[in-house]
Amino acid sequence: MRPILFASILAASALHHSAAPAGPIDEGRNIALRLCAPCHGIGAAERSPNAAAPAFRHLEARGALDDLSKRLTEGILAGHPDMPVFKLTENEARSLVIYLRSIQRDRPH
């Protein structure tokens, strides 16, 4: 095989792998960035921009992750005007919950 052809195949392969879809944790983080970050601390350490909005890393201790996937697919309706109404697909909801579980810091005993 010619070196130039081999290099082209290698480069195309690298592009294919870098364009591969993200895993559920990355997908969930992207959803959180898009929908939730204006109010909630969505990472493992930062504070929520809105002091009244809980940081996502503490949700499991509040018991909020157990039925969250179902609530996300049915449509989240919050009891306050700052919370937007949104509805996720089952895959989006699953990815978001997987991401949320990956960042929990206050795990219940």
Secondary structure, 3 states (H helix, E strand, C coil): CCHHHHHHHHHHHHHHHHCCCCCHHHHHHHHHHHHCCCCCCCCCCCCCCCCCCCCHHHCCCCCCCCCHHHHHHHCECCCCCCCCCECCCHHHHHHHHHHHHHCCCCCCC
